[in-house]
Amino acid sequence: MNGADNELWDQLQTSCVNGPISYCDYINLALYADRCGYYTRDRERVGRSPDRDFYTAESLGKVFARLVTTAAHDLLGEAAANQSTFIEIAAEPGAELLSRVESHPFAESRVIRQGDAICADGPVVIFANEWLDALPFHRLIFQDGQWHERGVRLNADQQLEDVLLEHFTPEVAAISERLPEKALEGYELDLPLQAEAAIANLLAQDWTGMLLLFDYGKTWQALSTDCPIGTARTYHQHTQANDLLDLPGEKDITCDICWDPLADLMTEKGLQSVTLETQESFLVQRAQRAAEAIVSDTSGMFSTERQTLMELIHPAHMGRCFQVLWGLRGR
């Protein structure tokens, strides 16, 4: 193990010294432990090259940036967009959305790195691409007629292993009434409650404008009835796996977002036009000007930009795998 691995292992051992910890606490350490978590290590994670772990829509460069900025401009209106600060949450260093375009319609821009405090005020466009799926989550399993929260401990051989916690953590207990009364024996449920907390914190702040979230997720109905092995997974060098305890700190750990409570929070806090739609639908309908320009400018010729557009919107690629949740907040 290298220095970062040793440092993370020391923190895991310390955390587990008095017994098992929740998966949420384990994932938080594996991803965000200072200097040694997956997202806090000084390494490049995103891109198509074999040594990276995954790529996102932002890896597709200026085409995605043109589409997003056009959609935000058109949904807000020119006057509001011209007065707004474009805030991007969780951009990878050197891969900020607005760095991909020569110009944009916003007054200024700001980037908040993964794990940093999020503050917004005044007129803004708050944009995030695959931010919420990178937050820690809780894991449950249905056994012997009831739900149990899963945790992590060190066994006698000092190896990490999956266990059942004696009680729900406070975060899970607070939403326990949502859980189905009945489920298949062994049904696994991954709960992205930190995503809900992050959105609640953002909505409590004094800003106006637009909230625009790109991510992969499912409805509560789908998560609680259609995904018997859960949605948790890891990514390492573009390979997906399901053992969350393997190589902590070296692999991304993620699960599908649950969209329903996020949309409900936005509506409860007074946002208008709250909409959840596929990435395909959002980019085709809301960024129509930019999409049409890419197609018409490259008509009759080979075009990498047109190919990129198709990858972003085609149902067999990113178009249906990713969703967009957005809403507008006035004064």
C-alpha positions in Angstrom: 0.0 0.0 0.0 1.1 3.6 -0.6 1.1 6.4 1.9 -2.5 7.4 1.2 -3.7 3.8 1.5 -2.0 3.4 4.8 -3.4 6.7 6.1 -6.9 5.7 5.1 -6.5 2.3 6.6 -5.4 3.8 9.9 -8.6 6.0 9.9 -10.8 3.0 9.1 -9.3 1.0 11.9 -9.8 3.9 14.3 -13.4 4.3 13.3 -14.2 0.6 13.7 -12.3 0.1 17.0 -15.6 0.3 19.1 -17.7 -1.8 16.7 -19.2 -1.6 13.3 -19.9 1.7 11.5 -22.6 2.5 9.0 -21.9 2.2 5.3 -22.5 6.0 5.1 -19.7 6.6 7.5 -17.5 4.1 5.7 -18.1 5.6 2.3 -17.5 9.1 3.6 -14.1 8.0 4.8 -13.3 6.0 1.6 -14.3 9.0 -0.6 -13.5 12.1 1.5 -10.9 11.4 4.2 -8.5 14.2 4.2 -5.7 13.7 1.6 -6.3 9.9 1.3 -10.0 9.5 0.2 -10.8 8.8 -3.4 -11.9 12.4 -4.1 -9.2 14.0 -2.0 -6.2 12.3 -3.5 -4.1 14.3 -6.0 -5.0 12.2 -9.1 -7.0 12.5 -12.2 -10.2 10.4 -12.2 -12.4 11.5 -15.1 -11.8 10.8 -18.8 -11.7 8.2 -21.5 -8.1 7.1 -21.1 -7.5 3.6 -19.6 -5.9 5.0 -16.4 -9.0 7.0 -15.5 -12.0 5.5 -13.8 -15.1 6.9 -15.6 -16.2 9.6 -17.9 -19.1 12.0 -17.7 -21.1 14.2 -20.0 -18.6 17.0 -19.2 -15.9 14.8 -20.7 -17.5 15.5 -24.0 -16.3 19.1 -23.9 -17.6 22.1 -25.6 -20.7 20.5 -27.1 -22.1 19.7 -23.6 -21.1 23.1 -22.4 -22.9 24.8 -25.3 -26.1 22.8 -24.7 -26.2 23.5 -20.9 -25.4 27.2 -21.2 -28.0 27.6 -24.0 -30.7 25.8 -21.9 -30.0 27.9 -18.8 -30.0 31.1 -20.8 -33.3 30.3 -22.5 -35.1 29.0 -19.5 -34.1 32.0 -17.3 -34.4 34.6 -20.1 -31.7 36.9 -21.3 -32.0 39.6 -18.7 -31.9 37.2 -15.8 -29.1 35.2 -17.3 -27.0 38.3 -17.8 -27.3 39.2 -14.1 -26.6 35.7 -12.8 -23.5 34.0 -11.4 -23.0 30.5 -12.9 -22.1 28.3 -9.9 -20.8 24.8 -10.8 -20.7 22.3 -8.0 -18.2 19.4 -7.9 -16.3 20.1 -11.1 -13.1 18.3 -11.5 -10.0 20.6 -11.5 -9.3 21.8 -15.0 -12.7 20.5 -16.3 -15.0 23.3 -15.4 -18.0 23.6 -17.7 -17.5 27.2 -18.7 -13.8 26.6 -19.5 -15.0 24.7 -22.5 -16.7 27.7 -24.2 -15.3 30.9 -25.7 -18.0 33.0 -24.2 -21.1 32.7 -22.1 -24.2 34.8 -21.2 -23.7 35.0 -17.4 -22.3 37.9 -15.3 -19.6 35.8 -13.7 -18.8 32.2 -12.7 -17.7 30.3 -9.7 -16.7 26.7 -9.0 -17.2 24.7 -5.8 -15.0 21.6 -5.6 -16.3 18.3 -4.4 -16.5 18.2 -0.6 -16.2 22.0 -0.1 -18.9 24.1 1.6 -21.6 25.2 -0.8 -22.8 28.8 -0.5 -25.1 30.6 -3.0 -26.8 34.0 -2.8 -28.3 36.5 -5.2 -29.2 35.7 -8.8 -27.5 32.4 -9.8 -27.5 29.4 -12.0 -26.6 26.4 -9.8 -25.4 23.6 -12.0 -24.1 20.2 -11.0 -23.2 17.2 -13.2 -22.9 13.9 -11.2 -22.5 15.7 -7.9 -25.2 14.0 -5.9 -24.2 10.4 -6.8 -20.8 11.0 -5.3 -22.2 11.6 -1.8 -22.2 8.9 0.9 -25.3 6.8 1.2 -26.9 4.2 3.6 -27.5 0.6 2.8 -30.4 -1.6 4.0 -31.5 -5.2 3.5 -34.8 -6.9 4.2 -34.4 -10.1 6.3 -36.7 -12.1 8.5 -39.6 -9.8 7.8 -38.0 -6.5 8.5 -35.5 -3.9 7.3 -32.0 -3.9 8.7 -29.3 -1.3 8.2 -26.0 -2.7 6.9 -22.7 -1.7 8.3 -18.9 -2.3 8.1 -16.6 -3.8 10.7 -13.1 -5.2 11.0 -13.2 -9.0 11.6 -10.7 -11.0 13.6 -8.3 -11.1 10.7 -8.5 -7.3 10.4 -10.4 -7.4 7.2 -13.4 -5.3 6.4 -16.7 -7.2 6.3 -20.4 -6.4 5.8 -22.6 -6.8 8.9 -26.0 -5.8 10.1 -26.3 -2.9 12.6 -28.3 -3.4 15.8 -30.3 -0.2 15.1 -31.0 2.2 12.4 -28.7 5.3 12.3 -30.6 8.5 13.1 -30.8 9.5 9.4 -32.4 6.2 8.4 -34.7 6.2 11.5 -36.0 9.6 10.4 -37.3 8.2 7.1 -38.2 4.7 8.2 -41.9 5.3 7.5 -41.0 5.5 3.8 -39.8 1.9 3.8 -42.1 -0.7 2.3 -43.7 -2.9 4.9 -43.0 -6.0 2.8 -40.2 -6.9 0.4 -38.5 -9.9 -1.1 -36.3 -11.7 1.4 -32.8 -10.3 0.9 -33.9 -7.2 -1.0 -31.2 -4.6 -0.9 -31.9 -0.9 -0.8 -29.3 1.8 -1.1 -30.5 5.1 0.3 -28.9 8.4 -0.9 -30.0 10.4 2.1 -27.0 12.7 2.0 -28.2 13.9 -1.4 -31.4 15.0 0.2 -29.6 16.8 3.0 -27.3 18.5 0.4 -30.3 19.8 -1.6 -32.2 20.8 1.6 -29.1 22.9 2.6 -28.9 24.5 -0.8 -32.6 25.4 -0.8 -32.3 27.0 2.6 -30.0 29.6 1.2 -31.0 33.0 -0.1 -30.7 32.8 -3.9 -32.9 33.3 -6.9 -32.5 31.8 -10.4 -32.1 28.2 -11.5 -31.1 24.9 -10.0 -30.0 22.5 -12.7 -28.9 18.9 -11.7 -27.7 16.2 -14.1 -27.3 12.7 -12.7 -28.4 9.1 -12.9 -31.2 8.0 -10.7 -34.5 6.3 -10.2 -37.9 7.0 -8.7 -38.6 5.7 -5.2 -41.0 3.1 -6.7 -38.2 1.7 -8.8 -35.6 1.7 -6.1 -37.9 0.1 -3.5 -39.5 -2.6 -5.8 -37.5 -3.1 -9.0 -33.8 -3.2 -7.8 -33.5 -6.3 -5.6 -29.6 -6.1 -5.4 -29.6 -2.4 -4.9 -27.8 0.1 -7.0 -24.5 0.5 -5.2 -21.3 0.0 -7.3 -17.7 0.9 -7.7 -15.8 2.2 -10.7 -12.1 1.7 -11.3 -10.4 2.0 -14.7 -13.8 2.0 -16.4 -14.7 -1.3 -14.8 -17.8 -1.6 -12.7 -17.9 -3.9 -9.6 -20.1 -4.4 -6.6 -17.7 -5.0 -3.7 -17.7 -1.7 -1.9 -15.1 -2.9 0.6 -12.5 -3.7 -2.1 -9.5 -1.2 -2.3 -11.1 1.7 -0.3 -9.8 5.0 -1.5 -8.8 3.7 -4.9 -12.3 3.2 -6.4 -15.2 5.5 -6.9 -18.3 4.4 -4.8 -21.7 5.4 -6.0 -25.4 4.6 -6.1 -28.5 5.8 -8.0 -30.1 9.0 -6.8 -33.7 8.9 -5.7 -35.4 11.8 -7.6 -38.8 12.0 -5.8 -37.7 13.5 -2.5 -35.4 16.0 -4.3 -38.2 17.2 -6.5 -40.6 17.4 -3.5 -38.0 19.5 -1.6 -37.7 21.9 -4.5 -41.5 22.3 -4.8 -41.9 22.7 -1.0 -39.3 25.5 -1.1 -41.2 27.4 -3.7 -39.4 26.6 -6.9 -41.5 26.8 -10.0 -41.5 24.6 -13.1 -39.9 21.8 -11.2 -39.2 19.2 -13.9 -37.6 15.8 -14.0 -36.8 14.5 -17.5 -34.3 12.4 -19.4 -31.1 14.0 -20.5 -32.3 13.4 -24.1 -35.5 15.3 -23.5 -33.9 18.2 -21.7 -31.1 18.8 -24.3 -33.4 18.4 -27.3 -36.2 20.6 -25.9 -34.4 23.1 -23.6 -31.2 23.5 -25.7 -32.9 23.4 -29.0 -31.0 26.4 -30.5 -27.6 24.9 -29.8 -28.6 21.4 -30.9 -30.0 22.7 -34.2 -26.9 24.8 -34.8 -24.6 21.9 -34.4 -26.6 19.8 -36.8 -27.1 22.5 -39.4 -23.5 23.7 -39.3 -22.2 20.2 -40.0 -24.8 19.0 -42.5 -23.4 16.7 -45.2 -20.0 16.3 -43.6 -18.3 14.2 -40.9 -18.4 16.0 -37.6 -17.1 15.1 -34.2 -19.5 17.7 -32.7 -22.5 16.0 -34.3 -21.3 12.6 -33.1 -20.9 14.1 -29.6 -24.4 15.5 -29.7 -25.7 12.1 -30.6 -23.8 10.4 -27.7 -25.4 12.9 -25.3 -28.9 12.5 -26.5 -29.2 9.0 -28.0 -31.3 6.7 -25.8 -28.7 3.9 -26.3 -25.9 6.1 -24.9 -26.3 8.9 -22.3 -29.8 10.1 -23.4 -31.8 7.8 -21.2 -29.2 6.7 -18.7 -29.0 10.2 -17.2 -31.8 12.5 -16.0 -32.1 16.2 -15.4 -33.9 17.8 -12.5 -34.4 21.5 -12.7 -36.5 24.3 -11.3 -36.7 28.1 -11.2 -36.8 30.4 -8.1 -38.1 34.0 -8.3 -37.9 36.7 -5.6 
